[in-house]
Amino acid sequence: MQQILVYADSLSWGIIPNTRKRLDFDQRWPGVMELHLASSGLRVRVIEDCLNGRRTVWEDPFKPGRRGIEGLAQRIEINSPLALVILMLGTNDFQATHENNAWLSAQGVGAMVNAIRQAPIEPGMPVPPILIVSPPAMSTPRGTIAPKFSGALERSLGLAKELEDLAGLLNCHFFDAGTVVRSSEIDGIHLDAPEHRKLGAALALAVDSILGN
């Protein structure tokens, strides 16, 4: 059985927009992806490590533990051997507590790629390939999270292109989620259930190709 680690934030955790509720495993995209891969004959286990508010290399001044690079190498060590690591991060780098632009956020993802490749895994275990997934572009933040993402729309412009360039530079796989899904009209940030289904199905095809089925 091949193991896939999804290291991500609330867009992958499956938060229901403008609530604190969560979609079931078979409704959120990592679960949808696993089910699609299994139906195609791949024996896979998707390990979800998705934390609401997770950044790349920055910390949340109000909630501890949101600095994604912290402890990442140990996550790789814990879950090895891994056939693939999927990184889908960046959205929270643009919260109002940070003055980041798209280039800076992509550099944060790059630091995480390096941390994965330098993880102290057991001798003989493979260094996993990495799939960088660019989150869909946000629209105007609405509802209860709007103040948290004040100014984020403008600062996040160009993230997909920066991540694609980074993936090419670091020899990672790349997928732009914005080519298949859109952020929710309810809050402008997260994914509605139908979008999770579409993203899970699309990523199953990408992962199937990467794993060489």
Secondary structure, DSSP 8 states (H G I E B T S, - for coil): -EEEEEEE-HHHHTB-TTSS-B--TTTSHHHHHHHHHHHTT--EEEEEEE-TT-BSS---SSSTT-BTTTTHHHHHHHH-S-SEEEEE--GGGGSTT----HHHHHHHHHHHHHHHHT----TT-----EEEEE-----S--GGGTGGGTTHHHHTTTHHHHHHHHHHHHT-EEEEGGGT----TTTSSS--HHHHHHHHHHHHHHHHHHHT-
